[in-house]
Each structure stands twice: as C-alpha cells, then as structure tokens.
C-alpha cells in the first residue's frame, strides 16, 4: 500500500486484495511496470465494478422486494447468472473494471489492457444482445498508460468513459472519452491546480449535455481530496464540493441534470454528497458501531430513493436514502469470510436492487458475491 493513502488503508484492504488478484491473473504486469505503478497509485479505487442501469429496461435478473438484502440465488433457470464470453485484444490480458447497460441488448464495459508492445491502454467492449466486441479507443497524446474506471450512458449512442492517464513525466491525469455512436473521442478535461495524482472513478450522464464525474486527487502536499467535474455539453469544469479530510468519491447517480448523489468515504467513514443544481452539500450517513465505513456504489431511482453499498469493519454495508435521511439496511455477510464488501448496485425500482462485490473465503480465495 502506498504510504500516501495510509488514511484509507484499513477500509480499503479487502478491495486491494481483489485488485491484486485481478491484476496478477489478467494483466501480466511484470511486463508492464508503468501500468502496475499507475494502478497501485489509485489504491482502493481500482476494483472491478459492475452496475446494471435499468431505466427503461427489463431487469436482467430476478429481484425480490425486502426491507434489506439477501444472498442472491436463482429462482428459475431463465434467471440464472451465467458467464458471457468476452473478447480480449491481440494481447490476451484485459480487465474490465466497470459496466453499464441502457437495455438488455446494449451494454458497455470499460477497463484496461496491455498491448503486445507492453503499453497499458484503455479498453472498451460492447454487448449488442448477442455477443461482446472490442471497440477502438484513442489514448491521449503523450500518455504512456491509460485506463478507464467508469462509464455512463444516456443512450446507446451517447456514452462517457472516465479514468486516468499517465503522462511521460509520470503524472496521473484525469481522462474522459465520449462515444458519439460511431467512435470514441478524447475530451479535454482539467486537473485540479496543485495536484500530482488525479483519478476519475465514476460518472453519471442523465443526458448528452450533462455528465457528473467523481474521483479523487492527491495534492502536492500529499493530502487526499475528493474530485467532482461536470460536463455541460461542450466543456468539462471542476465543481466546488465539500471536502472532508481524507475524502474520495467512487460513484455517482443522477436522476436529472440538477439532482445527483455521489458516495465515497472520508476519515470519518461513509460519505454521501448531493447536487441540487446549484451546489454540493454533505448528507449525514450513519456508520456501523464497528467503524471503518466506506461506500463504493450508488443508484437513485428518484430524488427520494437511493441505495448505496460498500463495506465496513463489520463487513458488507448498505444504506438507503428516503428523501430525508440515510439509514443503514440489514445486509448479510458470507459465512466464514475473511473479508467482504459490496462494490456496485443496480435497482429497477426502490424495492428491487441487486448488489455485487467480493469476499475472501476461509481458504484465502477471492470469490464473486451478489446480493439482492
């Protein structure tokens, strides 16, 4: 763990174990030291994430209405989880870190892969209802490494992917690219002044002309601070937002251009902030008595209904916004786990949600986790 992220070390530890497993298994990082260094610098925010967005779409899996979450199990053969074959670029070592769907026949997955020339570059794959295919993505001029952490789509022909790129001097810079229905284009996006490492981790786009990207920045003095940037259809701009000590944002969900919720953590624990069209404000979030709370994913089905998931020293964490306050929801932990956390969540309604994450079993293996 990089010393400069020591303030979040304890909360991030389970996620780092999953990151290490993903990277060692898929990226052959010994042959790509620049990518290894960039991923390590991102710390707790490089975990593979998956979200299903259900706006206008039939739910892709069975969900049950309940006051909390239960360990997911298929109700029938047609609702069973299954592995879909995904292509790898010419050098077979890609990792998809995030995905979103605008319909059952239109999904995007983003991440990174190492080329045959041992360069770490961005990766995008698209699902057309029958198969996955790799899409060509540009890397910023002069960048030695590029990777995507998040993607948001307002339609199948309007998507924005965000992440980070490493310059020739070794500086981590914010990265945003836009899909216009035919190709991916690099967008100009600012980095905070006085920063040396910048990562955009999540993005929500309620329309073509409104996207909110969230992440973190490390200042020249070594302070970890959250980062929010907004796209107005032509320009990305950094937004002012309350910045508690040691804060980072990992995901955002918007029900409209003037209604967004972002979640993450600070030194005080779980963190949620709300955009009302004019300013960002902190929403009080409860933390388990055991402490160590962090929120990794959030989805809002309306301005008065949001679900956020993550973890804490007590294991999995789920919280619900009812339009007035956040409250903890009952959520089980896998029996005999060494660590467990939830990393992303999708909801087709306020009472039908599925969350995904990972846990370590008693044998030390890292396994996938789904709860509903």
LOBA-405632 format. One record per residue (C-alpha): residue number from 1; x, y negated, z. Coordinates in steps of 0.5 Angstrom, whole numbers, plus 500, padded with zeros to 3 digits. Layout:
N
{NUM {X Y Z}}
...
***
This chain:
372
{1 {500 500 500}}
{2 {503 493 498}}
{3 {504 489 504}}
{4 {501 483 502}}
{5 {494 487 502}}
{6 {495 489 509}}
{7 {489 486 512}}
{8 {484 490 508}}
{9 {489 496 509}}
{10 {484 500 514}}
{11 {478 499 510}}
{12 {481 501 503}}
{13 {485 507 505}}
{14 {479 512 502}}
{15 {479 508 496}}
{16 {486 508 495}}
{17 {486 516 496}}
{18 {481 517 490}}
{19 {485 512 486}}
{20 {492 516 487}}
{21 {488 522 485}}
{22 {485 519 478}}
{23 {492 516 476}}
{24 {496 521 478}}
{25 {491 526 474}}
{26 {490 522 468}}
{27 {495 516 466}}
{28 {502 519 467}}
{29 {504 513 470}}
{30 {511 515 471}}
{31 {512 514 463}}
{32 {508 507 464}}
{33 {511 504 470}}
{34 {508 497 468}}
{35 {501 500 469}}
{36 {503 503 475}}
{37 {505 497 478}}
{38 {499 493 476}}
{39 {494 498 479}}
{40 {498 498 485}}
{41 {498 491 486}}
{42 {490 491 485}}
{43 {490 495 491}}
{44 {483 497 494}}
{45 {479 495 488}}
{46 {482 500 482}}
{47 {477 505 484}}
{48 {473 508 478}}
{49 {466 506 479}}
{50 {459 508 475}}
{51 {453 504 475}}
{52 {446 505 471}}
{53 {442 499 470}}
{54 {435 501 469}}
{55 {432 494 466}}
{56 {427 496 461}}
{57 {430 503 461}}
{58 {427 510 463}}
{59 {431 512 469}}
{60 {436 517 467}}
{61 {436 522 474}}
{62 {430 523 479}}
{63 {430 519 485}}
{64 {426 519 491}}
{65 {422 514 495}}
{66 {425 514 502}}
{67 {427 509 508}}
{68 {434 511 507}}
{69 {439 515 502}}
{70 {439 523 502}}
{71 {445 527 499}}
{72 {443 528 492}}
{73 {440 535 489}}
{74 {437 536 482}}
{75 {429 537 483}}
{76 {429 541 476}}
{77 {433 543 470}}
{78 {432 537 466}}
{79 {434 532 472}}
{80 {441 535 473}}
{81 {447 532 473}}
{82 {452 534 467}}
{83 {459 533 464}}
{84 {459 529 458}}
{85 {465 530 453}}
{86 {469 523 452}}
{87 {474 522 447}}
{88 {481 520 449}}
{89 {485 515 445}}
{90 {491 518 441}}
{91 {495 519 447}}
{92 {490 523 452}}
{93 {491 520 458}}
{94 {485 515 459}}
{95 {481 513 465}}
{96 {474 510 465}}
{97 {473 505 471}}
{98 {466 502 470}}
{99 {460 504 466}}
{100 {453 500 465}}
{101 {447 502 461}}
{102 {442 498 457}}
{103 {438 504 455}}
{104 {438 512 455}}
{105 {442 511 448}}
{106 {446 505 449}}
{107 {452 505 455}}
{108 {459 502 455}}
{109 {465 505 459}}
{110 {471 501 460}}
{111 {478 502 463}}
{112 {485 503 461}}
{113 {489 508 458}}
{114 {497 509 456}}
{115 {499 509 449}}
{116 {504 513 445}}
{117 {509 507 446}}
{118 {508 508 453}}
{119 {504 501 454}}
{120 {498 500 458}}
{121 {492 497 454}}
{122 {484 496 455}}
{123 {479 502 454}}
{124 {472 501 452}}
{125 {468 507 450}}
{126 {460 507 447}}
{127 {455 512 448}}
{128 {450 512 442}}
{129 {445 517 445}}
{130 {449 523 442}}
{131 {456 522 443}}
{132 {461 518 446}}
{133 {466 514 441}}
{134 {472 509 443}}
{135 {472 502 441}}
{136 {477 498 439}}
{137 {479 492 444}}
{138 {484 487 443}}
{139 {490 485 448}}
{140 {491 478 450}}
{141 {497 475 446}}
{142 {504 477 450}}
{143 {501 481 455}}
{144 {505 488 457}}
{145 {499 491 461}}
{146 {491 490 460}}
{147 {485 494 464}}
{148 {478 493 465}}
{149 {475 494 472}}
{150 {468 492 470}}
{151 {463 491 464}}
{152 {456 487 464}}
{153 {451 487 458}}
{154 {445 483 457}}
{155 {443 488 451}}
{156 {446 493 446}}
{157 {450 487 442}}
{158 {452 483 448}}
{159 {457 485 453}}
{160 {462 482 457}}
{161 {468 486 460}}
{162 {473 484 465}}
{163 {479 486 469}}
{164 {486 483 469}}
{165 {492 483 464}}
{166 {500 483 466}}
{167 {504 477 462}}
{168 {511 478 460}}
{169 {513 475 467}}
{170 {510 480 471}}
{171 {504 475 473}}
{172 {497 479 473}}
{173 {492 474 470}}
{174 {484 474 469}}
{175 {482 478 463}}
{176 {475 477 459}}
{177 {473 480 453}}
{178 {466 480 449}}
{179 {462 485 445}}
{180 {458 481 439}}
{181 {455 487 436}}
{182 {461 488 432}}
{183 {467 487 435}}
{184 {471 485 442}}
{185 {474 478 442}}
{186 {478 476 448}}
{187 {476 470 451}}
{188 {479 464 454}}
{189 {479 464 462}}
{190 {482 460 467}}
{191 {486 463 473}}
{192 {486 459 480}}
{193 {492 454 481}}
{194 {497 456 486}}
{195 {496 464 485}}
{196 {500 469 483}}
{197 {496 475 482}}
{198 {488 475 479}}
{199 {483 480 478}}
{200 {476 480 476}}
{201 {473 487 478}}
{202 {465 486 477}}
{203 {461 482 472}}
{204 {453 481 471}}
{205 {450 478 465}}
{206 {443 476 465}}
{207 {443 473 458}}
{208 {448 472 453}}
{209 {449 465 455}}
{210 {450 467 463}}
{211 {455 471 466}}
{212 {458 471 473}}
{213 {465 475 474}}
{214 {467 476 481}}
{215 {474 479 484}}
{216 {480 476 488}}
{217 {486 472 487}}
{218 {493 472 491}}
{219 {495 465 493}}
{220 {503 463 492}}
{221 {503 463 500}}
{222 {500 470 500}}
{223 {493 469 502}}
{224 {488 474 499}}
{225 {482 470 497}}
{226 {475 472 493}}
{227 {474 469 486}}
{228 {468 467 482}}
{229 {468 465 475}}
{230 {462 463 471}}
{231 {460 463 463}}
{232 {455 458 460}}
{233 {455 461 453}}
{234 {462 457 451}}
{235 {466 457 457}}
{236 {469 460 463}}
{237 {469 456 469}}
{238 {472 457 476}}
{239 {466 456 481}}
{240 {467 454 488}}
{241 {464 459 493}}
{242 {465 460 501}}
{243 {472 464 502}}
{244 {472 467 509}}
{245 {479 469 511}}
{246 {482 476 507}}
{247 {476 476 502}}
{248 {475 479 496}}
{249 {469 481 492}}
{250 {468 487 488}}
{251 {461 487 484}}
{252 {455 482 483}}
{253 {448 483 480}}
{254 {444 477 477}}
{255 {436 477 476}}
{256 {437 471 472}}
{257 {442 465 471}}
{258 {440 462 478}}
{259 {440 468 482}}
{260 {446 472 483}}
{261 {448 476 489}}
{262 {456 478 490}}
{263 {459 483 495}}
{264 {465 485 498}}
{265 {469 484 504}}
{266 {473 480 509}}
{267 {477 480 515}}
{268 {470 480 519}}
{269 {467 486 515}}
{270 {462 487 510}}
{271 {461 480 505}}
{272 {455 478 501}}
{273 {454 471 498}}
{274 {448 468 494}}
{275 {448 464 488}}
{276 {442 459 488}}
{277 {443 456 481}}
{278 {447 450 485}}
{279 {452 453 490}}
{280 {454 460 493}}
{281 {453 461 500}}
{282 {454 467 505}}
{283 {449 471 507}}
{284 {450 475 514}}
{285 {451 482 513}}
{286 {451 487 519}}
{287 {457 491 520}}
{288 {457 498 524}}
{289 {459 498 531}}
{290 {465 502 529}}
{291 {467 496 524}}
{292 {471 496 518}}
{293 {465 495 513}}
{294 {466 493 506}}
{295 {461 493 500}}
{296 {463 496 493}}
{297 {457 495 489}}
{298 {450 492 489}}
{299 {444 492 485}}
{300 {438 487 485}}
{301 {431 489 482}}
{302 {428 482 484}}
{303 {430 476 488}}
{304 {427 479 494}}
{305 {430 486 493}}
{306 {438 488 493}}
{307 {441 494 495}}
{308 {449 494 497}}
{309 {453 500 498}}
{310 {460 501 501}}
{311 {463 504 507}}
{312 {466 503 514}}
{313 {470 507 520}}
{314 {463 510 521}}
{315 {463 513 513}}
{316 {458 511 508}}
{317 {455 504 508}}
{318 {448 502 505}}
{319 {445 495 506}}
{320 {438 492 504}}
{321 {436 485 502}}
{322 {429 484 503}}
{323 {429 476 501}}
{324 {430 474 508}}
{325 {436 478 511}}
{326 {440 484 510}}
{327 {440 490 514}}
{328 {443 497 515}}
{329 {440 503 512}}
{330 {440 510 514}}
{331 {445 514 510}}
{332 {448 521 511}}
{333 {456 523 510}}
{334 {458 529 507}}
{335 {459 535 513}}
{336 {467 536 515}}
{337 {469 530 510}}
{338 {476 527 512}}
{339 {474 520 509}}
{340 {467 518 505}}
{341 {465 512 501}}
{342 {460 509 496}}
{343 {462 505 490}}
{344 {456 504 486}}
{345 {449 504 486}}
{346 {443 503 481}}
{347 {436 502 482}}
{348 {430 503 477}}
{349 {425 500 483}}
{350 {426 498 490}}
{351 {425 505 492}}
{352 {428 509 487}}
{353 {436 508 488}}
{354 {442 513 486}}
{355 {449 511 489}}
{356 {455 514 487}}
{357 {462 515 490}}
{358 {467 520 493}}
{359 {469 524 499}}
{360 {475 528 502}}
{361 {473 535 504}}
{362 {477 539 509}}
{363 {482 542 504}}
{364 {484 535 502}}
{365 {481 535 496}}
{366 {477 529 493}}
{367 {470 530 490}}
{368 {465 526 487}}
{369 {459 524 491}}
{370 {452 522 489}}
{371 {446 520 494}}
{372 {439 517 493}}
***
